[in-house]
Structure formats: structure tokens, C-alpha cells
């Protein structure tokens, strides 16, 4: 009897304990729901959105689980030969409002959550760190409250809507340097900088004068075309170079001044989020005629001068590095020490002073290998090993070594490039590296001219002369799409796939700019930064990769501006697949055309043009559904 009562008591206690645990878990579930809602400012947007979408693809948008744990490729990709349809969502969830500026691979919340052990002194925390597939965001990035269609170029060079980038701390922090000024509903850019308070135009003319360029024109009669501006601020230097037919890759990290690149792109100025840290910048060797740093706060002496050596890799034979900083002119003990050490380093790198005046020094890189060969044995930094490929850049660590010229480049004593603008259509000297002939180059150039004419005919009901400014070619080959846009008053970010031929050096040899990228990852840019995306067989290329086309669609939606356009040139199955997602993405079909009319190549491709609809806030979108 006693044991029976004891058993009953134990059962009651067990039931009570289970109930308590169940209530606690229920409370925890509700509480965690609130944590992953809009009230917690420490949670990454990568964990937002409907979990039900996990069964649609290979990441959040696609589960890799079915009855036997395997994915039916025919039903999740484009072929659909078995006639089965893909389940598509009626709508995508909207990310929390505070994530309207999310850059997935440059998200500091992700770094904290993944507990990555990064060396802050080497700027590793500003380099790319992408979420694992299961942690990718699966929601649409909302614009900030009050977002407006951006001001059109060229007016946008000097002013943007404050509502589009509601960050005014730089205006106060840099008020004495004329970076930017808040005026009512707009932010105005007077063209100043840390070392050119009185305007970038005057500063640029002074650099040209220091180099004895004719008429103080920085383009040097077309011989100076591509520029890298490191630590660019809001990119006013690059903005004012455009009027001289000089194009600049303005580079800055997503650091404490985190909206610099966002302002640059909103203004319609070429720019990219990047940092001189531990990895090579995503540009091939010998890409730029001029590198520039105006008080960019970079320790050029660190790690045996590895950051200066990265600039050396990127500069063309005879290229320049313009450096405006206290070390170049100040007389206090520390600045003098840095100047002596830096002068000794660049001398061992065989750079010479082209000019030094006031706050600026301009060094010049040698035209040949002669100086390298004349250095004493054991001189540091050493020459890079012969097996090192100076054009391999995706995820490649920087090396503290000098990249010598090839025997051919040493003999010709220069890049061998035609002046701009003729270099745009002249076969680049490095064509032979890819086995391309001059005839192939010319045919490719003509083919894309025809295609761009066809694109503009299809777009013409929707655009005027100033509708488009920031353009991205998501998969470029020789840069002929961008070349065909020369007279359209746009600039093009040419993207070369990281796993294909590294034709990016042809892009730069044509006087264009671009970067390397893997479209299984998010691009290094803010949301809403491009007016037009051109995706030529990009979806077909990822068909056999371990990433989902749905993820790519959401990434494209993140990049393109509201009312912006996407041109997809791909096979019919891809177009049909994408059409299923127009409604949930809030995209609208503009035109469809087969490609047989504009070229005898790729005759099976379909051209599909889409426009992204405007929706002002996540609340307004939810209300409309």
C-alpha cells in the first residue's frame, strides 16, 4: 500500500514536472519569437523570414530534404523535363525595417554570432565573411521610410534625398572639410575632402600640374584613364574625375563611417565596398594608371609594406601613387619618422618621386624590371615567386613581395595601351593570354552593339535619357556590353565569374572597371544601388553549383533600385522559371524577345526585361497584401 501511494505520488510529480517544462518551453517559444521580431536590435537579419520557404531550394529558399533525404534536381532547377511544376511562394516575407541597409557578407552581427576569431589590427573584420547556406536571409530588403526615386545624374553628383540614406553624422563629423551638408530634405555634396577642402576639381588640377600634364588635365591626353581611390570618403575625388574622362574605382570599407560607399553609389559614382586587409583586392595586376590616398589613415609600413606592395601589383608600368597626408609635409617627430621609413621602403620597391608639393607627394612605378635586377641580393621586399599568379584574386592572401613584369612587358616598356577613347575598341595587348584573336574581339564588340540597340528598343517605352546611371553586367566576358553603352551616360560595374577565365584584365585594358565575384554569394554593395542589372546566362551557370536560383533572385532584388530594371538573357527554361517569381518579388514583366533578331550567336537565348516595383516601407507592402 505504501509503495502504491508512493508510485502515484511520483506519477503526479512527473506529470506536474512535464507540465511545468511544457509551460516553460511555450513561454520560451513566445519569447524567442519576440527576440526574432522587430524589437531586438542585436539579431542578424539572416534569421528573419518564413521558415516554410526552406523547402523550396538549396538554402533558406530550398530545403535539401525529401522522403529519402535527397533533392530532386529536375524539380528544383530549370529543366522540368518530367512536367512537374515547382512550388512557388505567393509572397516573400519582408526583412525587419532596421535591415534596410543589409550587406550579407559584410554584416558585423553575423561576425559576432559566428564568433569568428579575426585580427582587428589587420582589418579582417572589414573583409568578406558570408553566412553559411542555412543562415542566408530569405526576405526582401525594405527601403527606408520615405524612400524616393533617386535624383538623376548629373544632378545627383551634388545632391541626394536624405530619406534614401538617413545618415547625417558624416555631415557633422566632417563639417570643416566640406564632405556633405544637410539642406532640408536633401544632402548636398560641395566636393570637399579631408585634404581638399576647397574642392576636388582644384585638387585634381593641382595633381595634373604637378605631373606636368598638358592644360592641367588629369587624363594626360587619354593616357590616364583608370584610377583607384583608397579610403575614398563619399567619393568626390572620383566624382570630379569623371568630367575628365577618367573613371575611378572608389574603395572604402563598411567601417565606422559605414555609409560612405552608399552615398557614392546613390550619387551615381562608381564605388565598391572593400578594404586593404589580408586579401588581395578583387582586381587583376596592372589595372590602374593612378592610385590615390587622401588622409586614408592606412598604416603603409605594416607587415613589411604589404599594403603598398598590393598597390604596386595593381599599378600599370609607370603608374602613379598620389599620397596626401601629414607624413608628406608635417615636421613633427613622428611624421618625420614615418616619412623616412616610407621613403626608404618605396625606394627599395624602385618607386621614384615624380613630384612633391605642399601636402602631396606623387611616386611613380618603374617601366621595366631593370631597377629590380640591380638591387643588392637579399634586398627586401623580395620579388614574388615565378609561380605566383598576380591576376588570381578571389580569396587570395596578399604577399609582401614585388610583382615583376613579364619578359614581354619588360621589353615594350609600358602597357602598350592606346589612349582613351580609342582603347575602348582597340584589341587589348593581353588578348593573347586567353587565346583570343583580334577578329574574335572585333566580332564580340559588334555583336554586343547590336544587342544593346535591341535592349534599348525594348526598354524605350519605360526609360528616358537620364533614367539609368549605375549599371552592372553580372557576367562579362571581354567588356563589350559596357563598351556598347559608352554614349549612354552610364557607368558599368563589369563582373567576371571567379571560376571562369579571368578576363577582367581585358576590361581594365579597355578603360573600363569591374571586379571578380561568385554569384553563390552576396555582392559587396548596399541595397538599392544599381539601376540596371544585366544577367547573361548567369542563372544557367549556377545550375550545377551548390546554390539556388531563388537565392540569386533575392540578391538581385536587394541590389536593384525600386523602379530599376533587370535584363535576363538566358535559355527559355530559365525565363519560365523566373516568371513564376515575379509576383512574390514584386517585379513586373516589361518585354520578352528571342535573340535571333540581334545576333547570329546564342540564337536560342531569350531576352526577358523586368522592372522592380516601388514599395515604400515594409508596412506599406504588408498592407497591400
Secondary structure, 3 states (H helix, E strand, C coil): CHHHHHHHHHHHHHHHHHHHHHHHHHHHHHHHHHHCCCCCCCCCHHHCCCHHHHHCCCCCCCCCCCCCCCCCHHHHCCCCCCCCCCCCCCCCCECCHHHCCCCHHHCHHHHHHHCCCCCHHHCHHHCCCCCCHHHCCCCECCCCCCCCCCCCCCHHHCEEECCCCCCCHHHHHCHHHCCCEEECCEEECCCCCCCCCCCHHHHHHHHHHHCCCHHHCCCCCCCCCEEEEECCCCCHHHHHHHHHCCEEEEEECCCCCCCHHHHHHHHCCCEEECCCCCECCCCCCCCEEEEEEECCCCCCCHHHHHHHHHHHHHEEEEEEEEEECHHHCCCCHHHHHHHHHHHHHHHHCCCEEEEEECCEEEEECCCCCHHHHHCCCCCCCEECCCCCCCCCCCCCECCCEECCCCHHHHHHCCCCCCCCCHHHCCCCHHHHHHCCCHHHHHHHHHHHHHHHHHHHHHHCCCCCCCCCCEEEECCCCCCHHHHCCHHHCCEEEEEEECCCCCCHHHHHHCCCEEEEECCCCCCCCCCCCEEEEEEECHHHHHHHCCCCHHHHHHHHHHHEEEEEEEEEEECHHHHHHHHCCHHHHCEEEEEEEECCCCCCCCCCCEEEEEEECCCCCHHHHHHHC
